[in-house]
Amino acid sequence: MGQVTIYLDDETEQKMVANARAMNLSKSKWIASVIREKLVDEWPATVRELPGSWQDFPSLNELRASGGTDVERESL
């Protein structure tokens, strides 16, 4: 198991200690959980299930058909 030394400013350390205490974790375990959370390379299942879940969402063609006319751009 690897070891890492980090340096934190006082405010960040106080927030980390309070958060670790609230989660009933040691500082080391809290930091390891934050690192694991940041290293996730896959969307959660709840996000992956979203596409197609809105039955009344208009199709791309319907969205484009009701687009109206573009506004004239400002000159640069």
C-alpha positions in Angstrom: 0.0 0.0 0.0 1.4 3.4 -1.0 1.8 6.4 1.2 1.5 10.0 0.1 2.4 13.2 1.9 0.2 16.3 1.1 0.4 19.8 2.4 -2.9 21.7 3.0 -3.6 25.3 3.9 -5.3 25.7 7.3 -8.8 26.4 5.9 -8.7 23.3 3.6 -7.5 21.1 6.5 -10.2 22.3 8.8 -12.9 21.5 6.2 -11.4 18.1 5.5 -11.2 17.2 9.2 -14.8 18.3 9.7 -16.0 16.3 6.7 -14.0 13.2 7.8 -15.4 13.5 11.3 -19.0 13.8 10.0 -18.5 10.7 7.9 -16.9 8.9 10.9 -13.7 8.3 8.9 -10.0 8.9 9.6 -8.4 11.6 7.5 -6.5 9.0 5.5 -9.6 7.0 4.7 -11.5 10.2 3.8 -8.8 11.3 1.4 -8.6 7.8 -0.2 -12.4 7.9 -0.7 -12.2 11.3 -2.4 -9.4 10.1 -4.7 -11.4 6.9 -5.6 -14.4 9.0 -6.3 -12.4 11.3 -8.7 -10.9 8.3 -10.5 -14.3 6.8 -11.6 -14.2 6.5 -15.3 -17.8 5.4 -15.9 -21.1 7.2 -15.7 -23.3 6.0 -12.8 -26.2 3.6 -13.8 -28.8 6.3 -13.0 -27.2 8.6 -15.7 -26.8 5.8 -18.2 -30.6 5.0 -17.9 -31.7 8.5 -18.7 -31.6 8.5 -22.6 -35.1 7.8 -23.8 -36.7 8.2 -20.4 -38.7 11.3 -21.4 -41.7 10.0 -23.4 -42.9 13.5 -24.4 -39.5 14.9 -25.4 -39.6 16.1 -29.0 -37.5 14.4 -31.7 -34.6 16.2 -33.4 -36.6 16.8 -36.5 -39.4 18.4 -34.4 -37.0 20.6 -32.6 -35.4 21.8 -35.9 -38.8 22.4 -37.5 -40.0 24.8 -34.8 -36.7 26.7 -34.7 -38.0 29.9 -36.5 -35.6 32.3 -38.1 -32.1 33.2 -36.9 -31.4 36.6 -35.6 -29.0 38.9 -37.5 -25.5 38.8 -36.0 -23.9 42.0 -34.9 -21.0 43.2 -37.0 -17.6 42.9 -35.4 
